[in-house]
Amino acid sequence: MLLPSAPSELSHAVRVLLLEDERVCTEIVVEYLRGVRGLELRLDVATTLAEARAHLARGAYDLLILDLNLPDSQGLATLEAMQGSNALVIVTTGDNDPDLHDAVLARGAYDFVHKSQLSSMSFERLVRLAAVQADTVRSLRRSQARLRAIVDTEPDCVKLLDRQGNLIEMNPAGLRMIEAESLDAVRGHCVFPLVAPEHRDAYRALVERAADGGEGSMELEVVGLRGGRRWLHTRAVPLHDEASGEELVLSITRDVTAQRQAERSQKESEERFRLALAESEERFRTALDSSADMVLLFRLRDGALLDFNETVCAALGYTRDELRALHPTDLRTGATPESLRAEIAELLASPARSNTVQSEYRRKDGSTFPVESRCSIIDTPQGRVLVVNSRDLSERRRAEKRRAAQARYQKKIARLGQSALAKRDAAELLEQAVQSVLEGLSGGAVAYVERGATAGEVVLRRVDGLAHAVPEASVATCRPESALGRVLEGGELLVVNPPWSKGEPLPFAWAERYAAAAIVSVPGDRGARGALCALGEQKRAFGPEELRFLGAAASMVSAALHRLDSEARLAYLAQFDPLTGLPNRALLSDRFSQMIVVARRRGAPLGVLFIDLDDFKLVNDTQGHAAGDELLKEAARRLLSAVRQGDTVARISGDEFAVILGDLARADDAALVAQKIIDRLGKGFAIRGQEMFVTASIGIATFPVDGDNAETLLGAADAAMYRAKQAGRNAFQFFTAEINQRTRARAQLSMELRRAMEHNEFTLAYQPKIDLATGQPCGAEALLRWNHPERGSVAPAEFIPVLEESGLIVPVGEWVLREACSQARRWLDAGLGPITMAVNLSARQFRQQDLDERIRAIVDAAGVAPSLIELEITESQLMHDPEHATRVLRALGKAGLRVAIDDFGTGYSSLAYLTRFPLASLKIDRSFVSQVLSGGADATIVRSIIDMAHTLGFTVVAEGVESGPQADFLRSLGCEHAQGFLFARPMPVADFTAHMAGARTRSQPKPASRRRPAKKKG
């Protein structure tokens, strides 16, 4: 509604929104507002917060009069809901809360009036003040809008900065100058990084000066956000912010890029004009003095020297005054007035009146140097002038000489390289190298010396260029501080000039007469192997090119000698064993074949001994491979000492040797040599302060009885050697037909076993393990069986040793363990319950370094508990290397696997080691069990084994139980478990499964076991 009033004191009507839900209060406020004089008021009334918001959405108000408590809003929440209106707010309320006044003012209200204190006079005063302030705010906003419009349309940049150069405000023109998308994108960012580095410090100082109250201007270059560059003229003045009290900087900036470009273009034009004018005025002098060549101007009619540049003075050694007094004939060697006139006439006759000639100039000191001169005749107002532009050819001639030398050197090096590749003899190589270097240097002498046999000695291997011959391979003493000594020790390149010290330039008398020397090392595998030495007749005969040539030749000689050494080494390694120095198998076969040809022609027998060191692996495992190598070298020396000079001793491989005996009186004489070797090898070996012992097993074969070629005879001796090992070792054995037949059979069997693996011919049989206390099965042992496609079932005793010898036992053993674990899993899945599975480990398997990891992987893959797997290891395997056995057994025990000693009592176990081995059980060998009822020592041994096992906490298993009385006797001794034909034979998996199922059905409760409690270790 429009409230009547006197003419308004303000520039516009004041819009008022009254927010009051009480009608009486509304009427009072309206009445009071009618009484306000001098103001034109436009009043709208709302009774709820929602209604008030609807009014505000339709238009802006200058003054809000509101009650805090409304139907849809209470207390301070009402005020907070109206804070975004930009209008002055007068709060009226009847609430008596004493803290409400301060809370209302703290939330931005213009004033607070309690309804009990409301009067027409006070209300008129309050409304009048609020209306005046609202009008002021509106006017200010209009002014700001007009100012913003003016600034935004200003073509210059107007910006407001703080003291640190952070941007507060900027008009669109400024945003375009710095290539910014919007003010929000750059507001609060520092403008200093946009200024070119060379102007940045000065601009920062200008901003700081303006912030301190000063002012100033400058021109600077800026780089926009997109990389554009422009020049700006900026003026900075101080501006005090009344609201914050902060000192700001107002900057007006104009783009002067085009002006700068125009000024620069003008300056460049002026500079070009100035330079052109100066060049026109000083062209002649500049042409003279700026040239690196000699420029001389002669008057053609009388040959007088008109002018010249400073280069002429420097090249000829004259002063300017001295040169002016000279005639051309004084400067050119061989020139006469007649020859000069003839040259001028020829020059004038040429179409271009210019030519190029080569001549020689004479310096003031009388020395001469070659020049190339460009002569031209030009016409001037003062007459014809001869312009001579001369260039010193000395450096060019030296460069040409160097290039010629380089070409000669490169050619020599290339030929030397080609020749070095073809040489197979070091002496010929050195002769060619020394001769090539001498030809390349074109004089003097060249020598090659090497280190001698003792420290401080050098040997002359080759020298060329001397007037008289000197003996090669001359030995001389070389002092370390001499030039040659320093080169040999430090590998450096030295140039030496007189006066000579003692032993220089080389420690040979013939070298003293030379005036210069260059020495370069010839590298070897361990420092310098020798030195290439060049000697010159004149001082300073060796420059950089000569030294590079000499170094390249030395490198070529080094590479060629290294190649020869490598070839010799490879040839040696191809025929000899690098450790012992004995012939290897290849050289042995070659010599053996030659000896067979000679023996066949003479009709004399030959003998071959195949020697294997017994238990050599134990030395490697216990003392290390270095000790093993020392023992092999000493064994080789003893073998050589046991045979004749013409016999051949060779190392075949590892710990195997062969001896070829020629010119035997009879074949049996080979046995004498074999016994001699056994005796010598049987003596102790002192290796690294320790005495070691090894024995030898020797196989003997003879030509022509056991074969007519080297391969057959070596194979026969090898087979006989294995027979000697089987017979107890430390002995020799002659090859026989029986050994031959057995060897062939074992070779055939090895081939068939490989095929058996490929064709899945192996199976497992299972023998129950019986609990003697209950008579019920308590486990099983997995046993390998072979069903040959032609021979049927093959006995394990026949094929298992061949598996061991051939190495097939490792993959076959892993197959056995994998199949046994899988079967244990299948029995669990079939409901037979957990069955402890015993699996035998071979000696080769037990020596594997990663045995525990392999077994764990197989057991985990099968999905059975490790405690259900019991690994059986023979007593001899454990005692072969007790330290290794302890490590492996502990790793297996840590993985949860059980370990048992198989065939206990047949080896040589140490009680001390047994207490250290983490074992679960001992299996008494069947050889003792079979005789326990005879009343002899076997019963006592079995009783002792059982008592010892119980003392150590081991379970006892008896093997080979075949009768009831045997089982009763073992039970009476406290033996826990047994295996044997009495209970069940090994059977296929189906029969074993049925057997276990029937045993579980027949099982009845049994009396308590009479087993004695096991004592813990320690």
ZIVENJO-V835024 format. One line per field, one symbol per residue. ss: DSSP state (h for helix, s for strand, l for the rest). Layout:
# ZIVENJO-V835024
ss: ???
This chain:
# ZIVENJO-V835024
ss: lssllllllllllsssssslllhhhhhhhhhhhhllllllssssssllhhhhhhhhhhllllsssssllsllsllhhhhhhlhhhllssssssllllllhhhhhhhllllsssshhhllhhhhhhhhhhhhhhhhhhhhhhhhhhhhhhhhhhlllsssssllllssssslhhhhhhlllllhhhhlllslhhhslhhhhhhhhhhhhhhhllllsssssssslllllssssssssssssllllllssssssssslhhhhhhhhhhhhhhhhhhhhhhhhhhhhhhhhhllllsssssslllllsssslhhhhhhhlllhhhhhlllhhhhsllllhhhhhhhhhhhhhllllssssssssslllllsssssssssssssllsssssssssslhhhhhhhhhhhhhhhhhhhhhhhhhhhhhlllhhhhhhhhhhhhhhhhlllssssssslllllsssssssslllllllllsssslllllhhhhhhhhlllsssslllllllllllhhhllllsssssssssllsssssssssslllllllhhhhhhhhhhhhhhhhhhhhhhhhhhhhhhhhsllllllslhhhhhhhhhhhhhhhhhhllsssssssssslhhhhhhhhlhhhhhhhhhhhhhhhhhllllllssssssllsssssssssllllhhhhhhhhhhhhhhllsssllsssllsssssssssllllllhhhhhhhhhhhhhhhhhlllllsssllhhhhhhhhhhhhhhhhhhhhhhlllsssssssssslllllsssssssssssslllssslhhhhhhhhhhhllhhhhhhhhhhhhhhhhhhhhhllllllsssssllhhhhllllhhhhhhhhhhhhlllhhhsssssshhhhhhlhhhhhhhhhhhhhlllsssssssllllllhhhhhhllllsssslhhhhlllllllhhhhhhhhhhhhhhhhllsssslllllhhhhhhhhhllllssllllllllslhhhhhhhhhhhhhhllllllllllllllll
